[in-house]
Amino acid sequence: MVYATVVPRRFILESGRVVTLEAWEVEEKLTRSTLFMLWAPDVEKVYKYLVQEQGFEPAIPSTPKGEKYGLRRVLDQVWELHLRLYSNGFIEAEVEVRRDFLEHLQPRRLNVVYEAYEYYRGVYDKLHIWYTPEKEWITRIIDHFNVKLRDPETLTPWKPIVLGIVTTGLFIYALSRLTRGRV
């Protein structure tokens, strides 16, 4: 299976400059860094809406990047949408392997645009996209890239591994306390 989406390919910035992303840039940069961020004026309102109406939950565990809120929503058996909501209204969105699997720790993620907007548009229905390399707003999108993120070859649930380690540790501790009884 694959996760499929679209991202802006050719677009116009607020300065009037036309940016055209090449396929290698999308492959290289969208999976390693954040090219696009969204913006909404009231992060508190967006946060409450996402949690109460759209089924998002805290993204735990995650590596903090200065966000006010980190949220996640399971998309399917493999992928989840991870949102970072910053105090200044910016929203960073990426699709990544679910936290239920060890493969989540690998850099298999994709900076996305429209997925996050689709979830919060019920509380704020304007789409503002910030192009981070140029630190400018996108004012018009001319066309898009179709992007596919392949499922990992293996998925290793980490919870049974941790449970096994804890159980083994308790068993070893119990055996270390074993003494010979008096008759």
N, C-alpha and C positions, 0 to 999 in steps of 0.2 A: 504494500500500500504506500501511498504518498500523501503528503499534505500539499494542496494546491492553493495558490492565491495569486493576486496581481499586485504589483508595486509600480509607482510612477517611473517611467523610462525617460520621457522627454517632457520638460515642464519649464514654465517661465517664473523667474523669481521677481520679487518686488522691485528690484533694480532694473528690470527689463531684460536681464541676461537670460538666454535660453540655455538650459542644461540638458545634455543628452548622456545618459548613463550607458556604458557598454556592458555587454553580458559578463565579462570578467570582473567588472567593478561590482556588479550585483552579487555575483557568486562570492567574491572575496570580501567585500565590505558589509553586505547585509547579514552575513553569517558571523562576523567577528566584531562589528561595531554598530553604532546607531546612526543611520543616515537620516531617518525621518522621525520627528516627534509630533505629537498632536498637542493641541492646547484647548483648554476650557477655562472660562473665567472663575468658576466656583468649584474647586476641587472637593470641598466638603459635600456639596450637593451630588456631585458625580460619584464620590465614594459611597455615600448612603444609597444612592440609586443602584449602583452595581451590586452591593451586598444584599440589599433588601429585595430588589426586583429581578436581578439578573443571575443570581446564584453564585456570585463570586465569594471567595473566602480568602483569609490571609495566606500569603505565599510563604509558608514556613516549611522547611528551612529555605533561606535565600541569603545571598550575599548583598548587604545593603550598599546602595550607591548614593545615599543622601536623600532618598525619597521619603515623603511623609507617610505614604501607604504603599504596601506591596500586596497585590491581589493576584489570584489565579482562578481560572475556570477550566475544568476539564472539557476538552473538545471531542475526544474520542478515546479509544483504548490505548493510544500511544501518546497523543499530543495534548498539551494544555496551553492556554493563553495566559501569559504573565504580564501584568500591568504594573508599572511604577508610576505613582501619582506624586508629583512634586508640589511643594508649597506655592511655587510661582505659576501654577496652572498647567505646566507641561506634563505630558503623558507619554511614557516610553512603553512600547508594546512589542512583545516578541512571542513567537510560537516556539515551544521547546518540548523535549521529551518530558513526560509526566514525572513528578517528584517520587512516584512510587517505585521508580527503577534506578539502578545504579548508573545507567547510561545518561541520566539527567546531568551528571557531573561532567560529561564530555561536552565539547563546544558545538553541539548539534542544535543550533537555534537559528531563528530567522526574524529579523526586524520587520514588523508588519505595520500596515497603516489602517486599512479599512476595517479589520476585524474589531479593533477596540471601539472605533466610532459606531459601528453597528450596535454595540452593546450599550453605549451611553447616550445615543442620540435621542432617546426618550426624555432625557432631562436637559440636554443641550443639543440642538439640531443644526449647528453650524460646524462645518469642517474646516479647521485651521491646521495646516501642515507646515512645520518648520524643517528646513533643510539644514541639518547641523554642520556639514562641512563649510558652507558659506555663511552660516548664521543669518539666514534670510527666510522670509515667508515665501511659500509657493503661492502664486496668484492664479495660475492656470496650468492644468495638466493636459498635455497634448495627446500622449498615448502611454501605454503600460507594457510592462513585461509580464509574461506568465511565468511564475516561479513554482517549482516543485521541490519539496523537501522529502527525501526518501526516509522511510522508517528504518531504524537501526536493524542490523542483521540479527541481533539478539536483544532480548529484554530480560534483565535480571532483577526480580523483585528483591528489595533490600530488607524488608521487614522480617521475612522468615530467617534470613541469615542472622540478623541481630537477635531474634528470639532463640535461635540455636546456640549462639555464643553465650547469651545470658544463662540459658538452661545448663549448658556445659559448665560454666563458671560456678553456678550454684551447686551442681553435682560434685565438682572437684572440692569445693569448700566443705560440703557435707562429709565427704570422704576424709578430708584432712582432720576433721573433728572426731572421727571414729576412734574409739579407744577400746581396750579389752576390758570386759566386765569381770567382776569378782564373783567367784562361785562359793 
